[in-house]
Amino acid sequence: MFRRREAVPFTFVAEADRFSSNVTPPRPERPSLSQLVSRTLIGLTIVCGLVGSLLLGLPSLETGQAQGRAQQSQASDAR
């Protein structure tokens, strides 16, 4: 049927995309020494945890053949 026209033109929406402010945003604050130290310690803790879990998990990833050979060699040395 008949479409109702809007009374307000929406040109401000198109202008909002082109709008640029002359106000510069403030610079971000520099982290303090204690914040840098705490971030470094947290990072080192995470890395050490990953390396430690890898080192502790490596023996469980080995196949049983290497353990069987070690037991056989000990048994042959005992004779």
N, C-alpha and C positions, 0 to 999 in steps of 0.2 A: 504494500500500500504506500502511503506517503511517509517519507522519512522526515523526522523532525531534525531541523538544523540546530546545532549548538549556538548559543548566543555569544560564547566567548571563543575567540580564535586561539588555537593552541600553538601559537608561534613561540611562546616562551620555552616550550619543551625543546624545540630545535635550537634556540639560542643558548640553552643551558649546556649543550654539548660543546659549543664554541667558546664558552665563557672561560677566561683565564684571569686568575687573581693576581694582583700586584703585591700580595702579602706573601712573604716567604715563610715556610714553616720553620719552627725552631729546630735547632740541631739536636740530635739525640744526645742524651747524657752519656758521658763516658763512664764505663763501669769502674768502681773503686778497686783498690788493691785487694781488699778482702773478697770482693765478688770474683775477681780474676783467679785468686788462689782457690776459692771454693769450686769454681767451674773446672779448674785444672785437676783438683783432687777427685772430683766426681768422674771426670773423663778417665783418669788413671785407674780408678777403682773398677770402672766398667771394663777397660782393656785388660787389666790384670785378672779379672774374673773370667773373661773369655779365654785368655791364654791358659789360665789354671784349669778350666774345665776341659780344654783341648788336651793338655798334658795328662790329666787324670783319665780322660776317656780313651786315649790312644791304646793302652793295653787291652781294653775290651774290644777294640776293633780288629785286633790281630786274629789270624785264623788259628785253629787248634793244631795245625800241623807243626808249627814252630814249637809249641809246648810239648807235643808228642816226641819230637826229635830230641829235645833237651832231656826228657825223662829216659829215653832209650840210651842216650849217651851216658847218663849217670848210672844206669843199670849195668851197662857194659863195663864201666870203670870199676864197679864194685866186685866183679868176678876176678 
